[in-house]
């Protein structure tokens, strides 16, 4: 049984923002620990699933990868995060349905006033997680070992109240949110990808028109949402974020009979949830990210690409020594940004 190494590299800041975005955060609401080393031990699982539904809901099939539960370590310094994780055998005893090979790259970055998500996902090997339709005896172990899914995309949003609300506190724990705050977000997102099964196994097991050999899509459009953090007794927090998108896109399905495609508008959504304990030295928390992209109908069926990541973090922060600090300061993004108009450098809170 093979397991796959997952490597996640997140750059917490990669835009040159105007000087107005470098305004000092309100430290009565949150404190940033950019000059402390935030270390973490975590468990996580990533997935990219397909939900294929008939327009009249007469048939629904959910295909999922048999991805691993991973154990990882990571660190954040100066808004730069590096996480390394591996799916150990003792954490994944039951992977008999299908052996999934995958590389799942997800970056969720939260620089001040911004929310940035990047996706590059490669999966091979899926199984039927659930099915409802005209065939009464679909076996639960039904698998498609040669089925491939690729998904790429980006979501960039502006956080209107970034002076009082820090998503780094919720997701990266490189800050501490001390008071409740909320904010609207708005931005753009785009996605493209494909699903393919050259053996056309679906055609043999599920009636037309669900059969397909290949599905291609792309989609883009604006989004808007809201995020709020509730802080209890200064240390316990619950953060929820929801955003919706109206995307213009194209999809095409290839079968033994040919290729069929459509243009149209679809609604998508992005959900995030964070909860736990946070303080100046350590944190323990859980978070969940779920992205749903619905592509345009083809052959009387609609397909949802569902991407997610859930994990539990154990976090400890500490000051770095004089020998290590000059090395880590090379990843201080603010050194390479334009200075404010008065020429003074932004003071960092620790």
N, C-alpha and C positions, 0 to 999 in steps of 0.2 A: 504494500500500500504506500503510495507516494503522498507526500505533503509538500506544500509550496510556500516558499519564503515570501512574506509580504513586506515590502519596504515602502514607507510613506515619507515623503519629503514635502514639507509645507513652508513656503516663504510667507511670512506674516505681512510683508509689505513689498510691492513691486511696482507701484506707480509713483511718478514724481508729481506730488500734489501741490497746488498753490499754497502760498504761505498762510492763508487764512485757515487752512485745515490743520495747521500745526499749533493752533491755539491750545493753551494750557487746559487740561481736563479739570473738572470740578472735583477736588479731592474730598469734599464732604460726601460725594456719592461713590467714588471708587478711587482706588490707589493702584497704580501700575508698578509692577516689579520687574521692569525691563533689565535692570542691572543686577538682579539676583538670578541664579541658575535654578530654573524650575524643572525638577526631575520627576519622572512618573514611571510607575509600573502599572500595566493595564492588560485587560482582556478585551478582545473585540471580534466581531464577525462582520464581514462585508458581503453584499449579495447584489446581483442584478437578475431580476425575474421577469417573465413575460406572462401577462394576463390577456388571453385571447377570448373575445366575447362576440356572440352574434348580436346583431342590431336589436332583435326582439328578445334577447337574453335566453334563447332556447338552448344555447350551447355556451359553456364557459370552461376553459381549461387554464390552469395555472402551472407553468413550467418553472422549476427552480433549480439552481445549481446546488451541488452538494459541497459547498465551500466549508472551510475549516473554522473552528473556533481557535483564535490565536492568542498567544501570550507574548507581550512585548515590553520594551523599555523605551524611554524617550526623554528628551530635554528641550527646553525653550530658553533662549537668551536673546535679548534685543529683537524680539518679534520674529526670530528665526527658530523653526521647530524641526527636529529630526526624530522620527520614530522608526524603530525596527521591531518586527513581529514575526513569529513563526508558529505554524500549526502543529504542535507536538502530538504524538500518537496517543498519549494517555488522556488528552483532552478531547479526542475524536474517536471513540471506540466503535461507533456504528456508522460506517461509510460504505455499506454494502450495496446500496441502491445503484449508484453510478459513481465512478471516479472522475471528479471534475478537475480539469486543469485550468488554472486561471492566473491572471495578473490583473489586479484591481488597484488602480491608482486614483485615489480621491484626495484632493486638497481642499480643506475648508479653512480659509484664512480670514482674520478679523482685524485688520488694521483700523486705526481710529477713523470713524465715520464711514467705514466701508464693510461690506460683506462680499466675499469672493469665494466661489466654488468652481473647481475644475475636475473634470472626469475623463479618464481614459481607461476603458475596461475591456478585457479580453477573456472570454469564457468558452470552454468546450466541455460538454457533458451535462445533460439536464435530465430531470425526472419529473413525472406528473405528481404534483403536490395535491391537487384537487381537480375534480372533473364533474360536470353536470351536463347532461345532454341525452341524445337518443340511444346511446350505447349503454346498457345497464351494467355490464360486467367489465369495466376497465380495471385491470389489476393495479393495486397500489404501488407495486414495484416496477411499473412500466417506465422504462428509461430510454433515452436517446443519447448514447455515448458520443456520437459524432456531430451532434448539433452544436453550432457555434453562434455566439452572440458578441457583437462589438458595439460599444456605445462611447461617444465622445461628446463633450459639451462644456459650457461655461455659463456661470451666472454671476453677474456683477450688480450690486445694489448699493445705493447711498443711504447711510444711516443718518437721519436728520438730527437726532439728539445724541450724537456721539460724545459730547462734553459731559453728559451725566450717565450714560449707559455704556458698559463695556461688555461686548460679547467674548472678549478674550478671557474675562473672569469666569464665564460659564463654560466655554469649550476648552481653552488651553490652560486655564488656571494660572496664567501669568499676570493676573490682576485680581483685586479683591473688591467686589461690589458690596458697599456698606449700607446703601439705602435703595429702596425700590425706585424703579424708573422704567419708562417705556418710550418707544419711538416708532414712527412710521418709516418704512423703507420703500425705495422705488428704484427700478433699474431695467436691465435687459438680460435676456438669456437666449442661448441657441443650443441645439442638439442635432447630431446626425449619427447614423449607425446602421446596423444590419443584423438579421438573424438568418441562419442558413442551415439546412439539413439536406445534403446532396443525395442521401438515400431515400428521401421523401417518405420517411417512416410514418409521418402523420397521415399521409394519404391512404395508407393501408389500414390504419386503425380507426380513423375518424372520418365520417362522411364528408363529401364535398358540401359546401365550399371551403371548409377549414383547411384543407390540404394546401401545402405550399413547399416549395424548395428553397425560396429565398425571399426575404422581405427587406427592402431598403427604405430609409426615411431621412428627412431633415426638416427642421422646424426652428423658427425664431420669432421673437416678439417681446413686448414690454411686460413688466410685472409690477405689482404693488403689494405691500404687506404691512404687518405690524408685529413688533416684538415687545415683550414686557418681562421684567424680572421682579419677583416679589421676594423681599428680604425679610426674614424673621429673626429677631434677636441678633441682628448684625451679621450673623455667620451662616445661617441656614437659608438656602435660596431655591427658588423654582423659576426657571426661565422657559417661556414658550414663544415660538415664532411661527407664523404662518404667512405664506405669500402665494398669490395666484397670478397666472400668466395666461394671456390670450395669444396663441402662436399661429402664424401662417406657415403651412408646411405642405410637403408633398410626400406621398408614400406610394410604393409599387410592390406588387406581389408577383413572383415568378412561379408558375406551375408547369406541369407537363404540357398544358394546352397553350402556354404563352405567358405574356406579361401584361399586367393591368395596373394602372395607377390613377391617383386622384390628387387634386389640390383642394385645400380647405382650411378652415380655422378650427382650432381645438383649445380647450381649457386644460391647463396643467396646474399642479400645486407642489409646494415645497413645505415640509413640516420639520420642525426641530423641537426637541425637548431636552432640558437639562435640569438636574436636581442634585442637591447634596449639601455638604458642609465646606465652607471656605474660610480661611483666616490668613494671617500674615506669614505663617510658617508652613502649614500643611493643609491638605484638602482631600476629601473623599467624595466621589460623585459618579453619577451615571448620565450618559447622554445618548440620544437617538436622533438620527438624521434620515429622512425619507423623501425621495424625489420621485414624482410620478409624471411621466411624459406620455400623453396619449397622442398617437399618430392618426393621420387621416384615414377614414374608412376605405377599405378595398375588399372586393368580393363579398360584400355584405357583412364583413367582420371588422371590428376595431381592436387594436392592440395597444396595451399599456406597457411601457418599459418602466419597471419599478426598481429603483436603486436605493440602497440603504446601508447604514453603518451604525451599529450599536456597540457601546463599550462601557466598561467600568474602570475608573482611574483612581490610583492611590498616589498622591502628589506630595513632594517635600521640596521646599525652597531653602536655599542657603546662599550666603555671600561667597563669591569666588576670591581666591587668594591673589596676592600681587603678581605672582608669576603667571597665573592662568588668565587674569583679566586682560592684559594686552593682546593675547591671542584671540579671545572671544570678542574683543572690541572690533575686530575686523568685520564682523557681521552686524555692526551697528548701522542700520540702514539710514538713520537720520544724519550721519556724517556726510552722506552723498546727496542730501536734499538741499534745495535752496534755503538760505537763511531768511528769517523774517526781515521786514523792512528796516527795523531799527538795528539790525545786525547782531542782535543778542541771540545766543543759543537758547534753545528751549531747555528749561530745567526739568530733569527727570525726577519723579517721585520714587522712592524706594520703600 
